[in-house]
Amino acid sequence: MARNKNPEETVQLILDVAYRLFIEKGYEYTSIQEIIDDLGGLSKGAIYHHFKSKEDILEAVTERMTSESNQMLAHIRDRLDLSGKEKLKAIFKASISRPIQDEIFTVAPNFKNNPKLLFSLLHDTVDEVAPSYIRPIIEQGILDGSIQTDYPGELAELVILAANVWMNPMIFDNSEEECRRKFMVFRQMMEGFGLDIVDQEILDRLQELTSIYQRTKGKKKIT
């Protein structure tokens, strides 16, 4: 039986396999045994040595998915050369340009089969990203005059939920045209707050990701 002597490598292998299965099949439809079967000979004991349950694995997978993104958000939040509004635009561009976005949209996960994963991501969005990264940027924008609002916390939640959830075709299974219309409404909404942060380059990239998702979803239906 194959054995990985490095505990950290074992954990990363488990998370790699679990992430792929959760995305492809859905958390609810992935069993511990299926994860074990793809571990290259590692035993069930190897999993339970590091994780108490499948839900613990999910939490670790979600944390790994969001940690890289949160590091990027922190870097932009702490920059001294940008206004609040410029930081929001930088966050949008950096977020959708990350290579992992192509990977996720290519796999085309079905979030209807991933309610726990979806809840974990929503929890991170509302309880971590909005207050820790977006709100401080909006508050800076209020101070430097680039953002006008009396409700920085609420605006932070609105912006990040609209961007990460409402416009996400993997959650609502929107067509390319439906996504385009949502993108346009989001841009108009942001401009209503004086935030002209969604330019044509961002819209084109969002359309590209939606197209990747729709193509992959179509192939899955055929097979």
ABEGO torsion letter per residue (X at the ends): XBBBABAAAAAAAAAAAAAAAAAAAEAAABBAAAAAAAAGGBBAAAAAAABABAAAAAAAAAAAAAAAAAAAAAAAAABAABBAAAAAAAAAAAAAABAAAAAAAAAGBBAAABAAAAAAAAAAAAAAAAAAAAAAAAAAAAAAGABBBABAAAAAAAAAAAAAAAABAAAAGBBAAAAAAAAAAAAAAAAAAGBBABBAAAAAAAAAAAAAAAAAAAAAAAX
